[in-house]
Amino acid sequence: MNETYLVTGAAGFIGYFLSDRLLKEGKTVIGVDNLNDYYDVNLKKTRLSLLEGRNGFSFYSYDISDKSKMEELFKSRKIDYVVNLAAQAGVRYSIENPDVYIQSNIIGFYNILELCRHYPVKHLVYASSSSVYGSNQKVPFEETDFVDHPVSLYAATKKSNELMAHTYSHLYNIPATGLRFFTVYGPMGRPDMAYFSFTDNYFHNKTIKIFNNGDFENDMYRDFTYVDDIVEGIIKVLQTPPKSSPKHNVLNIGNNSPEKLMYFIQTLEGCLSNSLNKQVEFKKSFEPIKPGDVHKTYASTEKLENLVGFKPKTSIKDGLQRFTDWYVRYYKKV
């Protein structure tokens, strides 16, 4: 029997790649996205254009915070699996514009939980974030770590999602899994992410700002995870709903191999050099770490590996090369 997957945030970065993969596997995919202008809407429309018209795909330009529209959808379509990737992203933007985070990440997610309660699904998988770990000093970060001290509103909304999902699983027997994503990158990614904005700045002859105080010895580092690896992990998790009560699980999904920020920047310069067939060096300025940013992210992925036998395999060099090759083609830089 062909199962139906609802993917919210389907025109987003991870949402597009997940929808594409599910369609290739012959699944029916219902995409929902409000196509907001947090970043270049044309990029979202490009992703969506690669999905629309394909066998098994239907799209609804809805906002998950609009409960009546979402309920219409759940009433009219039999949905087997829900992957909630619709959310207002970004740590720094949550300081500037907190309202949209409450609207999308709290109210929108509450609506998804309510609908999964009244229209039962086989598994709800939702996006959490490595930002819930805040200024956690112990590495690698494990799912059992204490995470009650978020350092941004974005992180607080994601921690709230985990608590809400746990409660709904407990009360209404909803199988749900939260995935704590660790710095996802790749082609058609989010322009607000560092690797994308650094590349933009190079072509606009702008200086890139590096928020590490120029401290190379004690540099910031991130657990960068390539988008195809993330999608592979989501697919495997979807087929493994929690069985014990409460039917709620939280999993790290990262690369388990953090890279120093300066090494990451040097690798990006090298990949862009390859894509352009000329030497690239970014103009750099070093500034203090921004409020809400964390110094390091490093995922323990043991729980994910033990549960579904999955471990990411794309190196930072291979992943960034695929990104820069795409960027140069998409923006016609050669």
C-alpha positions in Angstrom: 0.0 0.0 0.0 1.3 3.4 -1.0 1.7 5.5 2.2 1.2 9.3 2.3 3.8 11.6 3.9 3.0 15.2 5.0 6.2 17.3 4.8 5.8 20.8 6.3 8.4 23.3 5.2 8.5 21.4 1.8 10.0 24.4 0.0 12.7 24.7 2.6 16.2 23.3 2.4 15.8 19.9 4.2 12.1 19.7 3.3 12.9 19.8 -0.4 15.5 17.1 -0.3 13.4 14.9 1.9 10.4 15.3 -0.5 12.6 14.6 -3.5 13.9 11.4 -1.9 10.4 10.2 -0.9 9.0 10.8 -4.4 11.9 8.9 -5.9 11.0 6.0 -3.6 7.4 6.1 -5.1 5.8 7.6 -2.0 2.9 10.1 -2.0 4.0 13.5 -0.6 1.9 16.3 0.5 4.0 19.5 0.8 3.0 22.5 2.9 4.9 25.7 3.1 4.0 29.4 3.6 6.9 30.6 1.4 7.8 33.4 3.8 10.5 35.9 3.0 12.9 35.2 5.8 15.4 34.6 2.9 15.2 34.7 -0.9 11.8 33.4 -1.9 13.1 32.7 -5.4 15.3 29.9 -3.9 12.2 28.4 -2.3 10.3 28.7 -5.5 13.2 27.0 -7.4 13.1 24.0 -5.0 9.3 23.9 -5.2 9.5 23.9 -9.1 11.6 20.8 -8.9 8.8 19.0 -7.0 5.7 20.3 -8.6 4.2 18.3 -11.4 5.9 15.1 -10.3 3.8 12.0 -9.8 2.6 11.7 -6.2 3.3 15.3 -5.1 0.7 17.9 -4.2 1.4 21.3 -2.6 -0.5 23.6 -0.3 0.6 27.1 0.4 -0.5 27.0 4.0 1.0 28.3 7.3 1.1 25.6 10.0 -0.1 28.3 12.5 -3.4 28.5 10.6 -5.2 25.7 12.4 -8.4 25.7 10.3 -6.5 25.4 7.0 -4.3 22.6 8.4 -7.4 20.8 9.7 -9.0 20.9 6.3 -6.0 19.2 5.0 -6.0 16.4 7.6 -9.7 15.9 7.1 -9.5 15.7 3.3 -6.4 13.5 3.0 -5.4 10.3 4.8 -1.9 11.0 6.2 0.3 8.2 7.4 3.4 10.0 8.4 4.1 13.7 9.3 7.5 15.3 9.1 7.3 18.8 10.6 10.2 20.8 9.2 8.2 24.1 9.0 9.7 26.5 11.6 11.2 29.9 11.8 14.9 29.2 11.7 17.9 31.2 12.8 19.4 32.0 16.2 20.3 35.7 15.6 17.0 36.6 13.9 15.1 35.4 17.0 16.6 38.3 18.9 15.4 40.8 16.2 11.9 39.3 15.5 10.7 37.1 18.3 7.0 37.1 17.3 7.4 34.9 14.3 9.2 32.2 16.4 6.3 32.0 18.8 3.8 31.9 15.9 5.5 29.2 13.9 7.5 27.2 16.3 5.1 27.2 19.2 1.6 27.7 17.9 2.3 26.0 14.6 3.8 23.0 16.3 0.9 22.8 18.8 -1.5 22.7 15.8 0.5 19.8 14.3 0.3 17.9 17.6 -3.4 18.5 17.9 -4.1 17.2 14.4 -2.0 14.1 15.0 -4.1 13.6 18.1 -7.4 13.8 16.3 -6.2 12.2 13.0 -3.8 9.5 14.2 -0.6 9.0 12.2 2.0 6.1 12.3 4.8 8.5 13.2 5.4 12.2 13.7 9.0 13.2 13.1 9.8 16.9 13.9 12.8 19.2 13.7 14.5 20.1 16.9 18.0 21.6 17.0 21.5 21.3 18.4 20.9 24.8 19.8 19.0 23.3 22.7 22.3 22.3 24.2 23.1 26.0 24.8 26.5 26.6 26.4 26.9 23.0 27.3 30.6 22.4 28.1 30.6 18.6 28.0 31.3 17.1 24.5 30.1 15.3 22.6 26.5 16.4 23.3 24.3 13.5 24.4 20.5 13.3 24.4 20.6 12.7 28.1 22.4 16.0 28.8 20.7 18.7 30.9 19.3 21.2 28.4 17.2 23.6 30.5 19.4 26.7 29.9 18.9 27.8 26.2 20.8 30.9 25.2 18.4 32.0 22.4 14.6 32.2 21.9 15.0 29.9 18.9 16.6 27.3 21.2 13.9 27.8 23.8 11.2 27.2 21.1 12.9 23.9 20.0 13.2 22.7 23.6 9.5 23.6 24.1 8.7 21.4 21.0 10.4 18.4 22.7 8.4 18.9 25.9 5.1 19.4 24.0 5.7 16.3 21.9 6.6 14.3 25.0 3.3 15.3 26.7 1.2 14.6 23.7 2.8 11.2 23.3 2.2 10.4 26.9 -1.5 11.6 26.9 -2.6 10.5 23.4 -0.2 7.7 22.5 1.3 9.6 19.5 4.5 8.0 18.2 6.8 11.0 17.9 10.6 11.6 17.4 12.4 14.9 17.7 15.6 15.2 15.6 18.3 17.6 16.9 19.9 18.7 13.7 23.5 19.8 13.7 24.4 22.6 11.2 23.0 21.2 8.0 24.6 22.4 4.8 24.6 21.6 1.0 23.4 22.8 -2.4 20.3 24.9 -2.4 20.8 25.6 1.3 19.8 28.5 3.4 21.4 31.8 2.5 21.6 32.9 6.1 24.0 30.1 7.0 27.7 31.0 7.2 29.0 28.9 4.3 26.4 30.5 1.9 26.7 34.1 3.1 30.6 33.8 3.0 30.3 32.7 -0.6 27.8 35.6 -1.4 30.2 38.1 0.2 33.1 36.9 -1.9 31.2 37.6 -5.1 30.0 41.0 -3.8 33.5 41.9 -2.8 32.5 42.1 0.9 34.4 41.2 4.0 33.3 38.1 5.8 32.7 38.6 9.6 34.1 35.8 11.7 32.7 35.8 15.2 35.5 34.1 17.1 37.5 37.1 18.3 40.4 36.0 16.0 41.2 33.3 18.7 42.5 30.5 16.5 43.8 28.4 19.4 40.4 28.4 21.0 38.4 28.5 17.8 34.6 27.9 17.5 33.7 24.6 16.0 30.6 23.1 14.5 29.4 19.6 13.7 28.5 20.2 10.0 26.1 17.6 8.5 25.6 17.2 4.8 21.9 17.4 3.7 21.9 14.0 2.0 23.1 12.4 5.2 20.3 14.2 7.1 17.7 12.9 4.7 19.0 9.4 4.9 18.7 9.6 8.7 15.2 11.0 8.6 14.0 8.2 6.3 15.4 5.5 8.6 13.9 7.2 11.7 10.5 7.5 10.0 10.4 3.7 9.7 11.3 3.2 13.4 8.5 4.8 15.5 9.0 4.6 19.3 7.2 1.6 20.8 7.6 2.0 24.5 5.3 4.4 26.4 5.5 7.3 26.2 6.1 6.9 22.5 8.5 9.8 22.3 12.2 9.9 21.4 14.8 12.6 20.9 17.8 11.9 18.7 20.9 13.8 17.7 21.5 13.8 14.0 24.9 15.2 13.3 28.2 14.2 11.7 30.0 13.3 15.0 33.1 15.0 13.6 33.2 18.7 14.4 35.4 21.1 12.4 37.1 24.3 13.6 35.6 27.4 12.0 38.9 28.5 10.4 39.5 25.0 8.8 35.9 25.1 7.5 36.5 28.6 5.9 39.8 27.4 4.4 38.1 24.3 3.0 35.3 26.5 1.5 37.9 28.8 -0.1 39.6 25.7 -1.6 36.3 24.3 -3.0 35.3 27.6 -4.5 38.7 27.8 -6.1 38.1 24.4 -7.7 34.6 25.5 -8.9 36.0 28.7 -10.4 39.3 27.3 -11.5 41.2 30.2 -9.9 42.6 31.0 -6.4 40.0 32.3 -4.0 40.7 34.0 -0.6 38.0 35.7 1.4 38.5 39.2 3.0 38.1 38.5 6.7 37.4 40.6 9.8 37.3 39.0 13.3 34.6 40.1 15.8 33.3 39.0 19.2 30.9 36.1 19.4 27.3 37.2 19.0 24.6 37.0 21.7 22.8 33.6 21.4 25.6 31.9 19.5 27.3 28.9 21.1 31.0 28.2 21.0 30.8 24.6 19.9 28.5 21.9 18.7 29.5 18.2 18.7 26.9 15.4 18.4 27.1 12.1 20.0 25.3 9.9 17.4 25.5 6.6 19.2 21.8 6.6 20.0 20.8 7.1 16.4 23.4 4.5 15.2 22.1 1.9 17.7 18.5 2.5 16.8 18.6 2.6 13.0 22.2 1.6 12.1 22.9 4.9 10.5 26.0 7.1 10.5 26.6 10.1 8.2 29.4 9.6 5.7 29.9 12.8 3.7 33.2 14.6 4.4 33.2 18.4 4.8 35.4 18.7 1.7 33.0 16.6 -0.5 30.0 18.4 0.9 31.3 21.9 0.4 32.6 21.0 -3.1 29.0 20.0 -4.1 27.7 23.3 -2.6 30.2 25.5 -4.4 29.7 23.7 -7.7 25.9 24.2 -7.4 26.3 27.9 -6.3 28.5 28.7 -9.3 26.0 27.1 -11.7 22.9 28.5 -10.1 24.1 32.1 -9.9 26.0 31.8 -13.3 29.4 32.8 -11.9 31.3 31.1 -14.7 
